[in-house]
Amino acid sequence: MIEKLGAEGFMVELCDGFRSLMDRDKGLITFESLKRNSVSLGLDDIGDDEIVCMLNEGDLDGDGALNLMEFCILMVRLSPGLMDKSEQWMHVHCE
């Protein structure tokens, strides 16, 4: 995907994905916002326990929600092939 979009385009896509799932008032992906948006992800029949597991997978600070950085880390970690080049493009765009 990075090869297609370029590193900057990929970061824009990640940020757009985060914004589409986040709670607008809190600026985080919360249980409620993920449940509300699960249909748009094709997860019509996802259970509450699965939503909690999804959040826990990426929740690094233990607040029960995902901030932008946690979301980006999770997406890169779960995307095959991205880890190979992730350090290189993260340095370019995070410095």
A tleap script that builds the chain and sets N, CA, C and O, in Angstrom:
source leaprc.protein.ff14SB
mol = sequence {
  NMET ILE GLU LYS LEU GLY ALA GLU GLY PHE
  MET VAL GLU LEU CYS ASP GLY PHE ARG SER
  LEU MET ASP ARG ASP LYS GLY LEU ILE THR
  PHE GLU SER LEU LYS ARG ASN SER VAL SER
  LEU GLY LEU ASP ASP ILE GLY ASP ASP GLU
  ILE VAL CYS MET LEU ASN GLU GLY ASP LEU
  ASP GLY ASP GLY ALA LEU ASN LEU MET GLU
  PHE CYS ILE LEU MET VAL ARG LEU SER PRO
  GLY LEU MET ASP LYS SER GLU GLN TRP MET
  HIE VAL HIE CYS CGLU
}
set mol.1.N position { 0.813 -1.191 0.000 }
set mol.1.CA position { 0.000 0.000 0.000 }
set mol.1.C position { 0.863 1.263 0.000 }
set mol.1.O position { 0.510 2.249 -0.648 }
set mol.2.N position { 1.984 1.244 0.716 }
set mol.2.CA position { 2.870 2.401 0.740 }
set mol.2.C position { 3.439 2.650 -0.650 }
set mol.2.O position { 3.582 3.798 -1.072 }
set mol.3.N position { 3.763 1.574 -1.360 }
set mol.3.CA position { 4.310 1.726 -2.695 }
set mol.3.C position { 3.309 2.424 -3.607 }
set mol.3.O position { 3.703 3.223 -4.456 }
set mol.4.N position { 2.038 2.137 -3.445 }
set mol.4.CA position { 0.984 2.724 -4.271 }
set mol.4.C position { 0.728 4.183 -3.895 }
set mol.4.O position { 0.637 5.040 -4.773 }
set mol.5.N position { 0.611 4.470 -2.605 }
set mol.5.CA position { 0.247 5.805 -2.132 }
set mol.5.C position { 1.441 6.689 -1.826 }
set mol.5.O position { 1.315 7.913 -1.797 }
set mol.6.N position { 2.589 6.089 -1.598 }
set mol.6.CA position { 3.724 6.833 -1.080 }
set mol.6.C position { 3.562 6.961 0.424 }
set mol.6.O position { 2.460 6.795 0.947 }
set mol.7.N position { 4.636 7.250 1.115 }
set mol.7.CA position { 4.585 7.319 2.577 }
set mol.7.C position { 3.635 8.406 3.051 }
set mol.7.O position { 2.871 8.195 3.993 }
set mol.8.N position { 3.678 9.573 2.402 }
set mol.8.CA position { 2.802 10.665 2.833 }
set mol.8.C position { 1.330 10.326 2.580 }
set mol.8.O position { 0.479 10.594 3.428 }
set mol.9.N position { 1.030 9.746 1.432 }
set mol.9.CA position { -0.341 9.345 1.125 }
set mol.9.C position { -0.841 8.281 2.078 }
set mol.9.O position { -2.011 8.279 2.462 }
set mol.10.N position { 0.044 7.377 2.459 }
set mol.10.CA position { -0.331 6.331 3.404 }
set mol.10.C position { -0.675 6.939 4.761 }
set mol.10.O position { -1.657 6.542 5.388 }
set mol.11.N position { 0.125 7.895 5.216 }
set mol.11.CA position { -0.151 8.554 6.499 }
set mol.11.C position { -1.488 9.296 6.446 }
set mol.11.O position { -2.234 9.306 7.425 }
set mol.12.N position { -1.788 9.917 5.301 }
set mol.12.CA position { -3.082 10.594 5.130 }
set mol.12.C position { -4.215 9.584 5.239 }
set mol.12.O position { -5.227 9.853 5.887 }
set mol.13.N position { -4.052 8.420 4.609 }
set mol.13.CA position { -5.076 7.371 4.684 }
set mol.13.C position { -5.284 6.891 6.120 }
set mol.13.O position { -6.419 6.696 6.554 }
set mol.14.N position { -4.193 6.703 6.852 }
set mol.14.CA position { -4.310 6.293 8.254 }
set mol.14.C position { -5.064 7.346 9.063 }
set mol.14.O position { -5.946 7.014 9.854 }
set mol.15.N position { -4.716 8.601 8.864 }
set mol.15.CA position { -5.391 9.678 9.604 }
set mol.15.C position { -6.867 9.761 9.230 }
set mol.15.O position { -7.716 9.981 10.094 }
set mol.16.N position { -7.173 9.588 7.955 }
set mol.16.CA position { -8.575 9.584 7.518 }
set mol.16.C position { -9.338 8.430 8.143 }
set mol.16.O position { -10.481 8.594 8.568 }
set mol.17.N position { -8.712 7.266 8.200 }
set mol.17.CA position { -9.343 6.104 8.825 }
set mol.17.C position { -9.615 6.344 10.297 }
set mol.17.O position { -10.679 5.993 10.808 }
set mol.18.N position { -8.655 6.943 10.973 }
set mol.18.CA position { -8.829 7.259 12.386 }
set mol.18.C position { -10.002 8.207 12.574 }
set mol.18.O position { -10.872 7.967 13.411 }
set mol.19.N position { -10.027 9.282 11.797 }
set mol.19.CA position { -11.102 10.275 11.923 }
set mol.19.C position { -12.472 9.683 11.643 }
set mol.19.O position { -13.462 10.093 12.248 }
set mol.20.N position { -12.537 8.725 10.733 }
set mol.20.CA position { -13.840 8.127 10.408 }
set mol.20.C position { -14.359 7.231 11.537 }
set mol.20.O position { -15.560 6.972 11.610 }
set mol.21.N position { -13.476 6.759 12.410 }
set mol.21.CA position { -13.878 5.862 13.500 }
set mol.21.C position { -13.942 6.539 14.866 }
set mol.21.O position { -14.523 5.992 15.804 }
set mol.22.N position { -13.355 7.715 14.982 }
set mol.22.CA position { -13.234 8.328 16.306 }
set mol.22.C position { -14.526 8.977 16.786 }
set mol.22.O position { -15.414 9.316 16.003 }
set mol.23.N position { -14.592 9.133 18.085 }
set mol.23.CA position { -15.631 9.919 18.732 }
set mol.23.C position { -15.227 11.383 18.547 }
set mol.23.O position { -14.167 11.798 19.016 }
set mol.24.N position { -16.045 12.141 17.886 }
set mol.24.CA position { -15.712 13.531 17.540 }
set mol.24.C position { -15.485 14.411 18.777 }
set mol.24.O position { -14.650 15.315 18.748 }
set mol.25.N position { -16.207 14.153 19.835 }
set mol.25.CA position { -16.059 14.967 21.050 }
set mol.25.C position { -14.779 14.646 21.810 }
set mol.25.O position { -14.151 15.538 22.381 }
set mol.26.N position { -14.392 13.377 21.819 }
set mol.26.CA position { -13.228 12.946 22.599 }
set mol.26.C position { -11.940 12.912 21.787 }
set mol.26.O position { -10.850 12.953 22.357 }
set mol.27.N position { -12.052 12.838 20.457 }
set mol.27.CA position { -10.864 12.745 19.623 }
set mol.27.C position { -10.162 11.412 19.737 }
set mol.27.O position { -8.970 11.310 19.448 }
set mol.28.N position { -10.894 10.379 20.160 }
set mol.28.CA position { -10.365 9.025 20.357 }
set mol.28.C position { -11.315 8.017 19.721 }
set mol.28.O position { -12.498 8.300 19.531 }
set mol.29.N position { -10.794 6.852 19.396 }
set mol.29.CA position { -11.667 5.744 19.019 }
set mol.29.C position { -12.059 5.064 20.320 }
set mol.29.O position { -11.227 4.467 21.003 }
set mol.30.N position { -13.322 5.163 20.645 }
set mol.30.CA position { -13.853 4.595 21.882 }
set mol.30.C position { -14.675 3.349 21.568 }
set mol.30.O position { -14.945 3.035 20.409 }
set mol.31.N position { -15.060 2.657 22.620 }
set mol.31.CA position { -15.936 1.498 22.444 }
set mol.31.C position { -17.187 1.906 21.675 }
set mol.31.O position { -17.587 1.233 20.725 }
set mol.32.N position { -17.799 3.005 22.087 }
set mol.32.CA position { -19.047 3.451 21.483 }
set mol.32.C position { -18.854 3.854 20.021 }
set mol.32.O position { -19.680 3.512 19.173 }
set mol.33.N position { -17.782 4.569 19.720 }
set mol.33.CA position { -17.566 5.000 18.338 }
set mol.33.C position { -17.230 3.817 17.435 }
set mol.33.O position { -17.655 3.783 16.280 }
set mol.34.N position { -16.477 2.855 17.944 }
set mol.34.CA position { -16.154 1.677 17.149 }
set mol.34.C position { -17.393 0.826 16.921 }
set mol.34.O position { -17.593 0.297 15.827 }
set mol.35.N position { -18.220 0.693 17.941 }
set mol.35.CA position { -19.463 -0.071 17.792 }
set mol.35.C position { -20.376 0.613 16.773 }
set mol.35.O position { -20.961 -0.050 15.917 }
set mol.36.N position { -20.494 1.918 16.865 }
set mol.36.CA position { -21.351 2.688 15.961 }
set mol.36.C position { -20.868 2.578 14.513 }
set mol.36.O position { -21.682 2.544 13.590 }
set mol.37.N position { -19.569 2.523 14.314 }
set mol.37.CA position { -19.002 2.495 12.967 }
set mol.37.C position { -18.668 1.099 12.461 }
set mol.37.O position { -18.123 0.951 11.367 }
set mol.38.N position { -18.988 0.075 13.243 }
set mol.38.CA position { -18.630 -1.299 12.851 }
set mol.38.C position { -19.301 -1.725 11.549 }
set mol.38.O position { -18.734 -2.528 10.808 }
set mol.39.N position { -20.481 -1.215 11.253 }
set mol.39.CA position { -21.167 -1.566 10.010 }
set mol.39.C position { -20.362 -1.092 8.809 }
set mol.39.O position { -20.261 -1.803 7.810 }
set mol.40.N position { -19.789 0.105 8.900 }
set mol.40.CA position { -18.989 0.631 7.787 }
set mol.40.C position { -17.716 -0.188 7.569 }
set mol.40.O position { -17.115 -0.139 6.495 }
set mol.41.N position { -17.311 -0.938 8.590 }
set mol.41.CA position { -16.139 -1.818 8.473 }
set mol.41.C position { -16.513 -3.213 7.984 }
set mol.41.O position { -15.646 -4.070 7.811 }
set mol.42.N position { -17.811 -3.439 7.763 }
set mol.42.CA position { -18.277 -4.757 7.355 }
set mol.42.C position { -18.407 -5.720 8.516 }
set mol.42.O position { -18.406 -6.935 8.319 }
set mol.43.N position { -18.520 -5.192 9.727 }
set mol.43.CA position { -18.600 -6.013 10.935 }
set mol.43.C position { -19.990 -5.879 11.557 }
set mol.43.O position { -20.121 -5.524 12.728 }
set mol.44.N position { -21.008 -6.163 10.777 }
set mol.44.CA position { -22.396 -5.965 11.194 }
set mol.44.C position { -22.765 -6.689 12.482 }
set mol.44.O position { -23.517 -6.159 13.300 }
set mol.45.N position { -22.246 -7.882 12.663 }
set mol.45.CA position { -22.660 -8.707 13.796 }
set mol.45.C position { -21.566 -8.895 14.845 }
set mol.45.O position { -21.528 -9.914 15.534 }
set mol.46.N position { -20.684 -7.916 14.961 }
set mol.46.CA position { -19.595 -8.024 15.933 }
set mol.46.C position { -20.147 -7.862 17.348 }
set mol.46.O position { -21.005 -7.016 17.601 }
set mol.47.N position { -19.648 -8.674 18.249 }
set mol.47.CA position { -20.087 -8.625 19.641 }
set mol.47.C position { -19.301 -7.601 20.447 }
set mol.47.O position { -18.202 -7.201 20.064 }
set mol.48.N position { -19.872 -7.190 21.551 }
set mol.48.CA position { -19.210 -6.219 22.421 }
set mol.48.C position { -17.853 -6.704 22.891 }
set mol.48.O position { -16.907 -5.920 22.977 }
set mol.49.N position { -17.748 -7.995 23.197 }
set mol.49.CA position { -16.473 -8.532 23.671 }
set mol.49.C position { -15.399 -8.453 22.590 }
set mol.49.O position { -14.224 -8.260 22.900 }
set mol.50.N position { -15.792 -8.600 21.327 }
set mol.50.CA position { -14.832 -8.493 20.231 }
set mol.50.C position { -14.370 -7.043 20.044 }
set mol.50.O position { -13.211 -6.795 19.711 }
set mol.51.N position { -15.274 -6.097 20.258 }
set mol.51.CA position { -14.897 -4.691 20.175 }
set mol.51.C position { -13.899 -4.356 21.277 }
set mol.51.O position { -12.913 -3.661 21.032 }
set mol.52.N position { -14.145 -4.837 22.464 }
set mol.52.CA position { -13.220 -4.616 23.581 }
set mol.52.C position { -11.859 -5.212 23.252 }
set mol.52.O position { -10.833 -4.583 23.511 }
set mol.53.N position { -11.830 -6.411 22.686 }
set mol.53.CA position { -10.557 -7.049 22.310 }
set mol.53.C position { -9.817 -6.225 21.257 }
set mol.53.O position { -8.597 -6.079 21.324 }
set mol.54.N position { -10.565 -5.683 20.277 }
set mol.54.CA position { -9.950 -4.851 19.244 }
set mol.54.C position { -9.298 -3.612 19.866 }
set mol.54.O position { -8.174 -3.252 19.515 }
set mol.55.N position { -10.002 -2.976 20.776 }
set mol.55.CA position { -9.449 -1.790 21.439 }
set mol.55.C position { -8.245 -2.157 22.301 }
set mol.55.O position { -7.233 -1.457 22.286 }
set mol.56.N position { -8.350 -3.245 23.045 }
set mol.56.CA position { -7.255 -3.665 23.912 }
set mol.56.C position { -5.989 -3.992 23.129 }
set mol.56.O position { -4.878 -3.792 23.619 }
set mol.57.N position { -6.164 -4.491 21.917 }
set mol.57.CA position { -5.021 -4.852 21.074 }
set mol.57.C position { -4.108 -3.653 20.813 }
set mol.57.O position { -2.889 -3.803 20.733 }
set mol.58.N position { -4.696 -2.471 20.682 }
set mol.58.CA position { -3.891 -1.307 20.364 }
set mol.58.C position { -3.753 -0.289 21.483 }
set mol.58.O position { -3.014 0.685 21.338 }
set mol.59.N position { -4.441 -0.490 22.583 }
set mol.59.CA position { -4.469 0.488 23.677 }
set mol.59.C position { -3.188 0.396 24.501 }
set mol.59.O position { -3.060 -0.461 25.375 }
set mol.60.N position { -2.251 1.280 24.214 }
set mol.60.CA position { -0.954 1.228 24.881 }
set mol.60.C position { -0.932 1.956 26.221 }
set mol.60.O position { -0.131 1.623 27.095 }
set mol.61.N position { -1.804 2.943 26.388 }
set mol.61.CA position { -1.779 3.707 27.643 }
set mol.61.C position { -2.843 3.269 28.647 }
set mol.61.O position { -2.954 3.849 29.727 }
set mol.62.N position { -3.633 2.238 28.292 }
set mol.62.CA position { -4.578 1.655 29.229 }
set mol.62.C position { -5.828 2.466 29.507 }
set mol.62.O position { -6.509 2.231 30.506 }
set mol.63.N position { -6.145 3.433 28.624 }
set mol.63.CA position { -7.331 4.250 28.873 }
set mol.63.C position { -8.607 3.679 28.250 }
set mol.63.O position { -9.677 4.276 28.370 }
set mol.64.N position { -8.499 2.539 27.594 }
set mol.64.CA position { -9.681 1.900 27.016 }
set mol.64.C position { -10.091 2.440 25.672 }
set mol.64.O position { -11.139 2.061 25.149 }
set mol.65.N position { -9.284 3.325 25.093 }
set mol.65.CA position { -9.577 3.929 23.795 }
set mol.65.C position { -8.277 4.025 22.995 }
set mol.65.O position { -7.191 3.810 23.532 }
set mol.66.N position { -8.402 4.352 21.700 }
set mol.66.CA position { -7.219 4.504 20.856 }
set mol.66.C position { -7.059 5.954 20.441 }
set mol.66.O position { -7.983 6.562 19.901 }
set mol.67.N position { -5.872 6.505 20.698 }
set mol.67.CA position { -5.555 7.817 20.147 }
set mol.67.C position { -4.944 7.602 18.757 }
set mol.67.O position { -4.766 6.464 18.323 }
set mol.68.N position { -4.631 8.678 18.079 }
set mol.68.CA position { -4.124 8.567 16.706 }
set mol.68.C position { -2.852 7.736 16.640 }
set mol.68.O position { -2.722 6.881 15.764 }
set mol.69.N position { -1.922 7.967 17.539 }
set mol.69.CA position { -0.655 7.225 17.503 }
set mol.69.C position { -0.887 5.733 17.743 }
set mol.69.O position { -0.309 4.901 17.044 }
set mol.70.N position { -1.718 5.387 18.714 }
set mol.70.CA position { -2.013 3.973 18.981 }
set mol.70.C position { -2.670 3.325 17.767 }
set mol.70.O position { -2.356 2.185 17.423 }
set mol.71.N position { -3.579 4.046 17.120 }
set mol.71.CA position { -4.247 3.522 15.931 }
set mol.71.C position { -3.240 3.270 14.812 }
set mol.71.O position { -3.260 2.213 14.181 }
set mol.72.N position { -2.356 4.242 14.567 }
set mol.72.CA position { -1.358 4.078 13.502 }
set mol.72.C position { -0.415 2.916 13.788 }
set mol.72.O position { -0.102 2.130 12.894 }
set mol.73.N position { 0.033 2.812 15.022 }
set mol.73.CA position { 0.910 1.697 15.391 }
set mol.73.C position { 0.201 0.368 15.168 }
set mol.73.O position { 0.784 -0.565 14.617 }
set mol.74.N position { -1.046 0.282 15.590 }
set mol.74.CA position { -1.816 -0.946 15.416 }
set mol.74.C position { -1.990 -1.290 13.946 }
set mol.74.O position { -1.814 -2.445 13.559 }
set mol.75.N position { -2.332 -0.309 13.123 }
set mol.75.CA position { -2.547 -0.569 11.697 }
set mol.75.C position { -1.268 -1.028 11.014 }
set mol.75.O position { -1.300 -1.934 10.181 }
set mol.76.N position { -0.144 -0.413 11.357 }
set mol.76.CA position { 1.128 -0.829 10.774 }
set mol.76.C position { 1.474 -2.234 11.239 }
set mol.76.O position { 1.917 -3.064 10.446 }
set mol.77.N position { 1.270 -2.502 12.535 }
set mol.77.CA position { 1.579 -3.823 13.086 }
set mol.77.C position { 0.737 -4.920 12.456 }
set mol.77.O position { 1.223 -6.034 12.262 }
set mol.78.N position { -0.511 -4.626 12.136 }
set mol.78.CA position { -1.418 -5.632 11.591 }
set mol.78.C position { -1.376 -5.734 10.075 }
set mol.78.O position { -2.067 -6.574 9.499 }
set mol.79.N position { -0.579 -4.898 9.415 }
set mol.79.CA position { -0.524 -4.896 7.950 }
set mol.79.C position { 0.706 -5.649 7.478 }
set mol.79.O position { 1.832 -5.204 7.698 }
set mol.80.N position { 0.498 -6.795 6.826 }
set mol.80.CA position { 1.637 -7.593 6.343 }
set mol.80.C position { 2.522 -6.781 5.394 }
set mol.80.O position { 2.028 -6.067 4.521 }
set mol.81.N position { 3.803 -6.901 5.576 }
set mol.81.CA position { 4.755 -6.245 4.696 }
set mol.81.C position { 5.112 -4.824 5.090 }
set mol.81.O position { 6.143 -4.314 4.650 }
set mol.82.N position { 4.307 -4.176 5.895 }
set mol.82.CA position { 4.597 -2.791 6.263 }
set mol.82.C position { 5.726 -2.694 7.268 }
set mol.82.O position { 6.477 -1.719 7.259 }
set mol.83.N position { 5.857 -3.667 8.118 }
set mol.83.CA position { 6.886 -3.599 9.153 }
set mol.83.C position { 8.285 -3.528 8.552 }
set mol.83.O position { 9.189 -2.946 9.151 }
set mol.84.N position { 8.468 -4.117 7.371 }
set mol.84.CA position { 9.781 -4.110 6.742 }
set mol.84.C position { 10.286 -2.696 6.483 }
set mol.84.O position { 11.472 -2.420 6.663 }
set mol.85.N position { 9.391 -1.791 6.061 }
set mol.85.CA position { 9.804 -0.438 5.705 }
set mol.85.C position { 9.309 0.610 6.694 }
set mol.85.O position { 9.555 1.800 6.500 }
set mol.86.N position { 8.626 0.196 7.736 }
set mol.86.CA position { 7.987 1.160 8.630 }
set mol.86.C position { 8.978 2.088 9.313 }
set mol.86.O position { 8.705 3.281 9.447 }
set mol.87.N position { 10.106 1.577 9.743 }
set mol.87.CA position { 11.072 2.433 10.436 }
set mol.87.C position { 11.562 3.531 9.516 }
set mol.87.O position { 11.705 4.680 9.934 }
set mol.88.N position { 11.818 3.186 8.272 }
set mol.88.CA position { 12.317 4.153 7.306 }
set mol.88.C position { 11.321 5.289 7.078 }
set mol.88.O position { 11.703 6.456 7.171 }
set mol.89.N position { 10.054 4.984 6.783 }
set mol.89.CA position { 9.113 6.064 6.486 }
set mol.89.C position { 8.609 6.771 7.730 }
set mol.89.O position { 8.188 7.924 7.640 }
set mol.90.N position { 8.634 6.119 8.902 }
set mol.90.CA position { 8.247 6.808 10.121 }
set mol.90.C position { 9.266 7.890 10.473 }
set mol.90.O position { 8.895 8.965 10.944 }
set mol.91.N position { 10.565 7.604 10.244 }
set mol.91.CA position { 11.593 8.607 10.503 }
set mol.91.C position { 11.411 9.812 9.592 }
set mol.91.O position { 11.580 10.953 10.024 }
set mol.92.N position { 11.071 9.565 8.348 }
set mol.92.CA position { 10.886 10.642 7.385 }
set mol.92.C position { 9.733 11.541 7.790 }
set mol.92.O position { 9.829 12.760 7.646 }
set mol.93.N position { 8.643 10.972 8.294 }
set mol.93.CA position { 7.427 11.754 8.544 }
set mol.93.C position { 7.201 12.145 9.994 }
set mol.93.O position { 6.269 12.892 10.291 }
set mol.94.N position { 8.020 11.665 10.887 }
set mol.94.CA position { 7.824 11.990 12.297 }
set mol.94.C position { 8.936 12.863 12.870 }
set mol.94.O position { 8.913 13.189 14.057 }
set mol.95.N position { 9.880 13.233 12.067 }
set mol.95.CA position { 10.982 14.070 12.568 }
set mol.95.C position { 10.653 15.525 12.393 }
set mol.95.O position { 11.455 16.387 12.753 }
savepdb mol mol.pdb
quit
